[in-house]
Every structure is written in C-alpha cells, then in structure tokens.
Amino acid sequence: MKWYESCGKDRDVIVSSRVRLARNIVDYPFGDRLDDASKKEIIAKVKDALADGKEYVFRDFASLSETERIAAEEEHAVSPEFARGSGPRALIESADGTAFIMILEEDHIRIQTITPGFSLDEAFDKAREIDGKLDSKLNIAYDEKLGYLTHCPTNLGTGMRASVMMFLPGIAHSGDLRSLQNQLGKIGLTIRGMAGEGSSADGCLFQISNQVTLGVSEEETVAKLVQITERLIEQERTLRRKMYEADREALTDRIMRSYGVMLYATLVDTQELFRLYSDVRLGVSLGVIDCVTAERLDRILVKCMPAVLIRDNDGVRDARSRDRARAETIRRLLSGAPEGKK
C-alpha cells in the first residue's frame, strides 16, 4: 500500500517520513553532460542491479504522458525536477509503494523511500537496503574525504536528505514560523512548503529536513531529525489546544462548515481543497470530528490533486470538470466507498 493509504505513528501531526539518497556511477559524467546513449546505459545498469528482486516494478518514465508524470509528482513518488524533465529516464518502484528509484534525475540515481506517519527509522532502513543492493552491483562514486560525489556540492558527504511532512496549523496560527525557521537553521535543519524548496505551505503542510550532508553520518542526521521532530510534535499539540481553548465555538463552527462543504459541495477547486483539508484535519485531531481519520484525509488530498484527478477519472479535461470530479472524489472517499477509475 502507498504511504497515504496506511496508518502511521503520530499521524495527527506527521503525515509522512522520507529519506532520499543521491548516488552516481563512476566513469559517467553528471546528468547535464550525459548523451542519450550513456543515459540508456545507466538505466540498463540500474535496472539489472535490481532485476533479481520481484518486489520492483520498472517504468520507462520518458514514455509516460505528461499527466502521468505530474501525477507521480503529486503523489510524492518523484521530484518536480524528475517529473518535468526531458530525455531518457526511468523509475523503479517497490511493489509496496514505499520506495522509488529515480534514474537520471539531477544525479544518476535518486533512492527515495516514503513511509506513513513518524517512521524515519523505517524509511532510512528501506533506503539503506536498496543502497546496499545497488552498491554491491555498481561502482558508486565515492571519495574518502568528500563522501558520495554528487551533482550538487550541497549533497556531498552522505548524499542524504531526510525529512518529515508535518501538519502544523497550531504553529502557523501562532505566528512562530519565522522564529522556528531561524532556530532550525542554527542546527542544520530547514523548514519548507509541502513540495520542498520554494513551495508554499498549502494546507499548513511543511517539510522539515536536514541541510548538512558533509561531516556527519547518516545515523547522526536521522537521530537529530527524530529528536527535533519529537519536540515539534509536542509544541504543535500544545498550540492546537490553546487555539481551541481561546474560542471553542468559533473554531468548531469553522471546522464544521468546512466539513459540510466536503460532504455536499458539487465544485471544489485546488486552493479550497487545501483549506478544507486543513480545517477538517485540525478538527479530527481536536476530537471535534470523530467519524473521519487523518489517514483518510491524507488520501483525499493526494487523490484530489489536479493531475491525479485527470489520470484517475475519464472525461476530466478542463477546470470545471476537474473541480466537479474533485468534489465527487471527496464525497466518495469521505464515505469510505472503494476507489476506481470513473
């Protein structure tokens, strides 16, 4: 099952955990200097390195439609750069939907694991297992002083970015985001919007990740992020309670109005979806709404992204039909009805 279809620890605050490893193969230049023949060689080598594992599915990413590529980005399976790139490239996905190996993103290989809730150790173990398989079959570029050699110098060392996707309406409402950003920066971490660097914090969703990759071990990076995340979870829960106690009636009214829209609206655009998601997810965590789970709301959010809607629903072409399909999808998934192409 994909990360947004499974339960996870501390799901009221942590949507998902992710680990990404950047790796390159010796004797090939970095991606922007590769010709198509070399790119195809790299794809074949990585595919062969994992060929003995039945748990992997290979996809020629360049052959997919634009809708399918952007939908994979919206599901957080691939990066925006990979989804919107050009030329030969491939994606290898684990059968359980928690691991994705991007071949020829910025680096030759990007191993990405994403798991539900607060499960960084699990995501790290999965990424390390795949890394070990590839390292045993491929000549990975590594330097004793610089660590793993990567296209971008900011990834030298471990080549690892570990992150948690956090739902932070309490911190966002308190006005403490700027202070939090400064505090995290001092200890080598950063906070960004849902889609990473340069993105907005739609739905009160934020990524907390490491910035430092050189001079630290992978284990130290994960341990630090776990420690800070545990503190942020408690801070967020405290601020939510303060929000609620400050004016229970007004907040409850806002939450229930948003829930009503999700239940009965016939048209919902993307920005309204994020607002509804944030309000109702907050209501679930506060106990105002007890007939919906955070997991179901996360599934709704992903399944209602623009390209995912077009991919999964026949006849969706323009903005109006997309907004109609989004409202229908919200109602269906809120009720717990089975999914399927419509």
N, C-alpha and C positions, 0 to 999 in steps of 0.2 A: 504493500500500500504506500502511496505517496505521503510525504511528510504532512500535508494538510488534511489527510484522511485518517490520521492516527491520534491517539491520546498521548499526552506528554506531561512531564512534571512541571509544576508551576505555570500551567498554561494560561492562568488568569493574567500573567504578566509577560511570560516568554512565549512567543509564537513559534519560534524555531531556532535551532542551533546549526551553525555551518562551519566547515573547515575547508579551505582551499589551498592546494599546493601547486606551485609553479615549477615545472621541470622542462629541461631542454636536452636534446640528444647531441652528443659530441659529433663533430665533423660536419654539422649543418649550421649555416648562419641563422640569425634570428628571423622571425617571420616576415618582416618587411623587406628582407633581402633574398627570400626564397623564390625560386622559379617554380612553375606548376609541377614540373617533373619531380623536383625534390619534395614538394608538398605531398605528392601522391606516394612517394617512398616512405615518408614519415607516417602517413596514415596507415599504410600497409604494415609497417613495423609495429606500431602500437596495437593495431588490431590483432596481429599474430601473437603478440605478447600476452594477450588475454583470451586467445582463441580456445584454450583448454577449459575455460570456465563457462558452463552452461548458464550461469546466472547473469550474463551480459548480453545486451542487445545492441547491435551496430546499426547506425543510421548515417547515410550519406547526407550530411546536413545541407550541403550546397544544392542538392536536388529537391529539397522541400520548398513548398510555396512560401511566399512572404508571410502569409497568415500563420502557417505552422511554425515558422521560425520565431515570430514575435510572440506567439502563444507560449512557446517553450521559455522565452524570457519572462513572460508574465507569471509563469508557474515557478520561477526561480531555478529552473533547471540549467539555464545558461546565462552568461553575462550579456548585457546590452551590446557590447563590442562584438561578441561572437554572433549574436542573432542578426546584427545589422551589417556584418562584414561581407566580403566577397571572395571569390576564388575557392579552390578546393579546401574543404574542411569536413570534419566528421564528429559525431557524438556517439559515445558508448555509454549506455545507461544500464544500471543494475536492474535486475528483474523486480526487485522490491521497491524501486523508485526512490532510493535514498542516495544513490551515488551516480555522478555524471562526469565522464572524462571528455573534456573538450580538446579536440586535436586541431591545432593551428588557430588558437585564439591569439593573444599577444605573444605567448610562449608556445613552444611546440606542444606541450601537454599542460592542461589545467585539470587537476583532480579536484572535484568538488563533492563534498558529502553534506547532506542537509537532513536533519532529524527533527522530530516534533518536540516542542517544549524545551525545557532546560536539560539538554543532553549533550553538552560539549564533549565529554569524555567518549561517548558513543560515536559521535561524528568524527572525532580525532582517531579513534581506533579503526574505523572503517577506512578513513583516508590513508592511514599508515599501512593498512593491509594491502590496499591497491598499490600504493607507492612501492611496497616491498616486491610485489609481483612484477611490476614494470622494471624496477631496478635490477632484478635478477636476470632479465632478458635483454635489457637495453643498456647502452653505455651512456649513462646520465652525466651531464656536465657538472663537475664539482671541483672546487678549489679548497685546499686545506685552510687558507686564510679567509677567503670570501664566502665559503659555503657553496650553496647551489647557485650556479650562474644563470641569471635571468635577464630578460629583455630590458626591464626597467630596473635601474640601480636600487630603487627603494625596496625591492623584493629580495635583494641579495641576502645570503645567510640561510635562514630556514626556508625561504620562499613561501612562507605560510601566512595566510590571513585567517584568523579565527574570529567568528562573530556570533552575536545573538541578536535576533529580531525581537525587539521589546515593544509592548503596547504600554504607552506612558501618558495617559490622559491626566493623571494627577500631577506629574512633574511639569507637563506642558501648561496646565492651568495655573500652576503656582508661579510661573514666570522665571523658574530657576534653570532653564535650558542653557542660557549663556554661561552661567556660573558652572554648570555641570560640564559643559564643553571645555572650559578652561581647566577645571580640575582633572579631567581625563587626559587632556593634552600633557599635563605635567608628569604623568606616569606612563606615557607612551601609548595611550588609547585614544580613540576618536569616536564621535557620535555623528551619524549621518542619517539622511532620509531613508525611506524604505528601499529604494533602488540603488543605494550606495552613494558614492561621491557625486555632489552636485544636484542630488534629487531632493524633492520636497518631502516633508513629513506628513503625507496624507494619512488620514485615519489615526493620527497620533502614533504611527509606527516608526520606530527608529532602529538603526543598526549600531551596535556598539562593537568595535573591533580594535585589534592591535595595529599600531603604526610601525613598531620597531621589529625588524626581522634579523638584523645583524648583531652578533654579540650575545644573543640569548638562545636558549634551546627551545625546541617545540614544546616540551613539557612545561618549561617555565612560563611560556606565553599562555598556554591553556590554563595553568594554575592561577595566574594573575587575573585573567579574564573571568574565571569562575568566582574568585574571591570578590571582585568588584561587582559582578552581576548579583551575587547574593545580597550585597549591601543595597544595591539599587532596587531589588525586589521589595525589600522591607520598607525602603523610603517611599516607593511608589504606593504600596498598600496603605501606608500611614497617610499620605497626602490624599488618597481617594476617600478615606474615611473622613478626613477634615472637610473635603468638598461636600460630602453628603450631609454631614452634621451642620454645616453652615446654612443650608437651606434645603432640607429634605424634600419639601413639597415641590419647589421649582425644579430641582434636578430630576425628581421622579416624573414630573409632568413632561420634561424634555425627552427623557428616556422612553416613556410610554407612547408619546407622539411619534417618535422615530420608529418604534416597534410597530405601531399601527400602519405607518406608511409602508414598511416592509411587508406587512400582511396583505395590504389592499391596493397599493398603487398599481397603475397599469403602465406607467412610464417612469423609469429611473435612469438618470444619466450617471456618468462615472463619478463626478465630484459629489453628487448627492449620495451615491453608494458609500463613499468613504465616510461621510458624515453620519449616515445611518449606522454603519458598521461600528464606528467609534462609540456612539451613544448607546447602542444596544449591548455591545460587548462590555462597556462600563456597567450597564445595568445588571448584566449577568454576574459580574464579579462582586457587585454590592448586594446581590440577592433580591433586587427589585424584580427581576425576571428569572423564573426558575424552570421554564419549560424549553429553554434553548441552552446549548453548551457553547463554550468558546471554540471548541473544535469545529462545530457546525458553522459558526460564523466565519471562521477562517476559510473553510471550504467554500462558502458562499462568496467571499471576497475574491478568491482565486478564480472560481468558475464564472464570475461576472466581469472579469477583465475583458476589454474590447476584442482582442484577437482570439481569446479563448471562446468567447461567445460566438464569433463568426465560425470558428473551427467546429464547434460542437452543435450548432443549430443551422439546419438548412434554411435558406431563404433570407438570412440576415446579411444585408448589404449596405444599407445606409444608416445614418444616425438614429432615425426614428425606429426602424425595425430592430436595431441593436438595443435601444432603450426599452422597447417592448419586451424583447427576449430577456433582458436583464431582470425586469420586474417579474416575469413569469418564472425565471430560474430562482429568484429569491423566494417566491412563494412556495415553489415545489420543494426546495431544499429545507426551508423552514419546517415544512410539514413532515420531512423525513422520507418523502417519496423517492424511489430509485431514480438514478441518473441514466441518461441515454441520449443519443443524438435525436434532436427534434426537427 
